[in-house]
Amino acid sequence: MLHYCKMILGIMSIDTQLFVKELNKAYCRLSPDQAHELYEWSKKTYPHMPINQPGKMIRA
């Protein structure tokens, strides 16, 4: 599931609002450990995007 979420975020990275929406959905679907791993990966891979921590929803 984590790999799938990363793939979807890669596709959605062309639009900030879609990226944030998909990131929030991914956090809800993943285990806490996987959500944290996705958070770290997102910060490193997409530093220009507004990356929220798991459990803290933001709007773009």
Summary of the structure (lengths in Angstrom):
residues: 60
radius of gyration: 9.9
end to end distance: 24.2
largest distance: 26.4
contacts: 153
relative contact order: 0.21
helix: 65%
strand: 0%
